[in-house]
Amino acid sequence: MGIPDITYLLVTIRRLKFGKRQTIEIHCDLVRVTEKGLFATKWSEPVSAFKGVLLRKIQRGGGKYSFWVHAVELVHPDKDKTLLLAIEGTTGEEGG
């Protein structure tokens, strides 16, 4: 059994970003982003334009109200095109 054919791979992520609905489509060779809200935007880039996937652990808040978030990002050289793919938060002093 060999490597599966992923010629038609498509991943779609929908989330809210600053009051806009953002849709991210990741194809085998293309990333397409659509944001709908007061000002709609649409752009696309080849997958090869992205540096890779980054898992980050970020502390938010402060003191006893601090919490950690784990974010998965698709990193682009243009910071404005770096895409948040997933985020999960935990509470506690040391993060999880």
N, C-alpha and C positions, 0 to 999 in steps of 0.2 A: 504494500500500500504506500503510495507516494504522498507528496504534499498536495492538499486540496487546491483546486483551481479557484482563486479568489478574484477572477476577472470582474465579477459583478458585485463585489463587496460594497455595501452601502450601510453606513451608520448614520442615524439621524438623532440629534439631541435637541430638545426643546427646553428653554428655560426663560425666566424673566431676568432682565438686566436693566437696572435703572428705569423701571416702568415700561420697558419695551419687551416685546416677545421676540426672543432670539432663536433662530433655527440654524443648526450647524449640520451640514451634510458632509460626510467624509466618504468619498469614493476611492477607488484604488489609486487614481492619479490626480484627483482634484478635491479641494475643500471649498465648499460653497456656504456662504453665510448670508442670512436674510434677517434683518431686524425690522419689526413692524411696531409702530407707535406714532407719535406726533410727526416725526420725521423718519420716513422709511429709508433704509439703506440696504444695498445688496452688493456683495463683492465675492470674488473667487480667486484662489491661488492654487498653483500646482502643489501637490503634497511635497514635492522635492524642495519647495521654497521654505518649508518649516525645518527648524533645527532638530526637533524631536519632542518627546513627551517628558514632562517634569512632574515629579511628585513633591509637593512642598508642604511643610508643617508651619503654620503661622499662628502666633499668639495674638488674640484680640482682647480688647477690654483691659481692665487693670484691677489689681488687688484681688479681693475675694470674688469679684465678678469676672475674672479673666476666664477665657476659654480658648481652646485650640481648634483650628480648622485644618483639615487635610485637603489639599486642593490638587487636582490633576489638570495640568495645562498642556495644550499643544503650543509649543513655543515657536514664535516667528521672529526674525531679526528686527522687524518693525514692531515695537512693543504694543502698538495699538491693534495689531492683528494677532497677538497672542490670545488664544481661546481657552476659557475655563470649560473643561469637559465634565468635571464632577467635583463636588465639595461635600464634606461631611464634618460636623463639629462635635466636640466633646467638651465637658466641663471638668474642672478640677485644677489643682495647683501645678501638676507636672504634665498635663496633657496625656493623650492616650495614643 
